[in-house]
Amino acid sequence: MARTTLEEADAVLMRGRGAGLMVVGFRERRVVTLFGDVRIRRRLYRDNMGKGRYLLDEAMGLEKRSPLSAGMRELSALLGSYMPFGKCEKLLGMVLPTGISHTTVHRQIGRMTEPVLTKEEEEVVEVFERGKVGETGTREVPLLFLEADGVSVALQREEERRAEVKVGIAYEGWEELESRYSLKDKTVYLGLMDSGRFWEGFSLTLAGKYNLGRVGQVVVGGDGAHWVKKGAELSGGIYQLDRFHLRRAMLRGLGNDPGLADAVYRACTNGDVGLADSLLLRAQAQAHADKERAAAISGLRSYILDNASGLADYRLKLEKSDGLRGLGGIEGNVNHLVASRMKKRGMSWTKRGIRRMTRLIQMQHEGQIS
């Protein structure tokens, strides 16, 4: 039935073809669909320039070097964004009349992501090297929150043993869903790149959605890494040190003195860096005989002073803070977006594989793969 229907469609396309297209013969090809393999016989055309075309292939969205139908390409890519390619092959073989190999899934993801990666590189050059101003989004918001972090991924067949994947999220606030809060209108950007390139790509992604010149205030959250603070500088935003990392630093430096840890934490979040430092200096002097404890307190002091601009709660710097919550959504997103797919189960990657997979995950989140 599928073959008959498609060959009838090919005949309809022939009758409605444009001027200058001449039928030069028939060719057969195999198409792997969600309901099994189909072999179709369709017309080959030549245009005025001598270029060959298959109108049926174009109408069906078939790719020249891939036997997969559009639905199979999307399904294999979607599964590949969640699980290893070997498991994709096994699952597809269990639920479909004709499965596809893990190498086919791998190649398909490359075909899907490489043009997107290439296009972005060209846009980065056009905007940040040649000064071209492209079209921007229209969305305007009074507050835009950005958070970023990095996650280490194991490498294979590379000179280095590990590489850092950078992850960024942007959102407009929070929505209450029953007993929890969800990030509102979240945008995701991730990849294997240096800090400058990351913020260029992230800003291009945001510019496609927002009119950045009409965004009221940007708040940037991070764990204290300098490349994240650079994002706050580039966006002219308020930098906020992530509270999870601040509390963790307190535990490492003052784990045996919870009372002092609470006092230092309150001083930090109130923006009183001087008080926090004086408390730590006194504790460090008292612990001079315990070199290990003194070194831990000294490390905490350095961490606090290095992140002094991001210690005070960002809400203290805004005229209106009703309904605003503390930052910290990046930790869960790093795990959900990258670690669960690329870091666990002993997986390792080539750099090209990392770039492709991170872009696939981003495309899946953006709804380009449903």
QUISUL-V239918 format. One record per residue. N is the residue number from 1. PHI is phi in whole degrees, -180 to 180 (* if undefined). OMEGA is omega in whole degrees, 0 to 359 (* if undefined). Layout:
{{N,PHI,OMEGA} {N,PHI,OMEGA}}
//
This chain:
{{1,*,180} {2,-65,181} {3,-62,180} {4,-61,181} {5,-61,182} {6,-69,179} {7,-71,173} {8,-67,176} {9,-62,178} {10,-63,178} {11,-67,177} {12,-63,179} {13,-63,179} {14,-63,182} {15,-68,181} {16,-103,184} {17,-68,180} {18,-76,179} {19,-66,177} {20,92,178} {21,-97,182} {22,-120,178} {23,-74,180} {24,-115,178} {25,154,178} {26,-116,175} {27,-135,180} {28,-106,175} {29,-148,178} {30,-96,177} {31,-126,178} {32,-91,183} {33,-115,179} {34,-67,180} {35,-111,175} {36,122,180} {37,-78,175} {38,-132,174} {39,-107,183} {40,-117,177} {41,-114,184} {42,-132,187} {43,-84,172} {44,-100,180} {45,-115,169} {46,-122,177} {47,-93,184} {48,-63,180} {49,-93,180} {50,84,181} {51,-83,180} {52,-82,179} {53,-143,171} {54,-119,183} {55,-64,180} {56,-67,179} {57,-61,181} {58,-65,180} {59,-66,181} {60,-86,182} {61,74,180} {62,-80,177} {63,-94,187} {64,-61,186} {65,-106,181} {66,-126,179} {67,-81,187} {68,-79,172} {69,-70,180} {70,-59,179} {71,-65,179} {72,-69,178} {73,-63,182} {74,-68,180} {75,-65,181} {76,-65,178} {77,-68,179} {78,-62,179} {79,-64,180} {80,-64,178} {81,-77,182} {82,-110,189} {83,-144,178} {84,-57,185} {85,-62,178} {86,-62,178} {87,-70,175} {88,-60,179} {89,-59,181} {90,-65,182} {91,-66,180} {92,-63,177} {93,-68,181} {94,-81,189} {95,-107,181} {96,-115,179} {97,-59,178} {98,-129,179} {99,-80,175} {100,-131,185} {101,-77,178} {102,-66,178} {103,-69,177} {104,-66,177} {105,-61,181} {106,-61,181} {107,-64,181} {108,-63,178} {109,-64,176} {110,-63,180} {111,-64,183} {112,-80,187} {113,-94,185} {114,-59,178} {115,-62,180} {116,-69,178} {117,-64,179} {118,-63,180} {119,-62,180} {120,-65,179} {121,-59,179} {122,-65,179} {123,-67,178} {124,-62,179} {125,-64,182} {126,-61,186} {127,-82,190} {128,-95,177} {129,-111,183} {130,-104,175} {131,75,179} {132,-73,178} {133,-104,182} {134,-93,178} {135,-70,180} {136,-118,177} {137,-71,184} {138,-112,185} {139,-71,179} {140,-123,182} {141,-137,179} {142,-74,180} {143,-139,175} {144,-131,182} {145,-102,175} {146,-122,173} {147,-134,182} {148,-146,178} {149,-160,178} {150,-120,177} {151,-134,182} {152,-83,182} {153,-124,181} {154,-72,180} {155,-108,171} {156,-134,180} {157,57,176} {158,-131,179} {159,-66,179} {160,-85,179} {161,-92,182} {162,-142,177} {163,-142,180} {164,-100,172} {165,-90,179} {166,-92,183} {167,-127,177} {168,-131,173} {169,-129,174} {170,-130,179} {171,-156,187} {172,-102,182} {173,147,186} {174,-134,174} {175,-120,180} {176,-86,179} {177,-121,182} {178,55,185} {179,-103,181} {180,-145,178} {181,-115,179} {182,-122,178} {183,-69,185} {184,-91,177} {185,52,183} {186,-72,173} {187,-117,185} {188,-119,172} {189,-143,180} {190,-154,179} {191,170,178} {192,-102,186} {193,-166,177} {194,-77,187} {195,-64,180} {196,-62,180} {197,-66,179} {198,-61,183} {199,-71,174} {200,-65,180} {201,-66,180} {202,-65,181} {203,-66,176} {204,-64,178} {205,-62,180} {206,-69,180} {207,-66,176} {208,-73,182} {209,-111,186} {210,-114,165} {211,-87,190} {212,-62,178} {213,-71,181} {214,-114,173} {215,-84,187} {216,-65,183} {217,-142,177} {218,-108,176} {219,-119,183} {220,-114,180} {221,-111,179} {222,-163,185} {223,-95,181} {224,107,179} {225,-64,184} {226,-64,182} {227,-69,176} {228,-75,178} {229,-63,177} {230,-62,178} {231,-64,177} {232,-66,179} {233,-66,183} {234,-67,182} {235,-91,184} {236,67,185} {237,-99,175} {238,-86,178} {239,-90,180} {240,-128,175} {241,-71,182} {242,-60,185} {243,-69,176} {244,-61,181} {245,-71,177} {246,-65,178} {247,-64,179} {248,-63,177} {249,-63,177} {250,-63,180} {251,-64,180} {252,-69,183} {253,-88,186} {254,-134,185} {255,-60,181} {256,-93,179} {257,-140,183} {258,-61,179} {259,-64,177} {260,-66,179} {261,-60,178} {262,-64,181} {263,-65,179} {264,-66,180} {265,-61,180} {266,-63,178} {267,-62,180} {268,-64,184} {269,-68,175} {270,-86,179} {271,84,181} {272,-93,183} {273,-67,180} {274,-62,178} {275,-64,180} {276,-61,181} {277,-70,180} {278,-67,177} {279,-63,181} {280,-72,178} {281,-62,179} {282,-64,180} {283,-66,179} {284,-66,178} {285,-66,180} {286,-69,183} {287,-101,185} {288,-61,180} {289,-76,179} {290,-100,187} {291,-62,181} {292,-66,179} {293,-68,179} {294,-62,179} {295,-67,179} {296,-65,179} {297,-68,178} {298,-63,178} {299,-64,178} {300,-66,177} {301,-59,180} {302,-62,180} {303,-63,181} {304,-66,181} {305,-67,180} {306,-68,181} {307,-114,185} {308,-57,183} {309,-69,184} {310,-113,184} {311,-78,183} {312,-64,178} {313,-58,185} {314,-59,182} {315,-66,178} {316,-71,183} {317,-98,181} {318,-107,178} {319,-69,180} {320,-124,181} {321,-130,181} {322,-62,177} {323,79,181} {324,-88,183} {325,-119,176} {326,-71,179} {327,-79,178} {328,139,181} {329,-76,186} {330,-68,183} {331,-60,179} {332,-65,180} {333,-71,176} {334,-60,180} {335,-67,184} {336,-69,187} {337,-82,188} {338,-117,189} {339,-60,184} {340,-66,181} {341,-99,191} {342,-119,187} {343,-112,186} {344,-83,178} {345,63,174} {346,70,182} {347,-77,173} {348,-139,191} {349,-138,164} {350,-84,179} {351,-64,178} {352,-65,177} {353,-64,178} {354,-64,181} {355,-62,180} {356,-68,184} {357,-69,179} {358,-64,178} {359,-71,176} {360,-62,179} {361,-62,178} {362,-65,179} {363,-63,179} {364,-64,180} {365,-65,182} {366,-79,179} {367,85,177} {368,-74,172} {369,-124,187} {370,-98,*}}
//
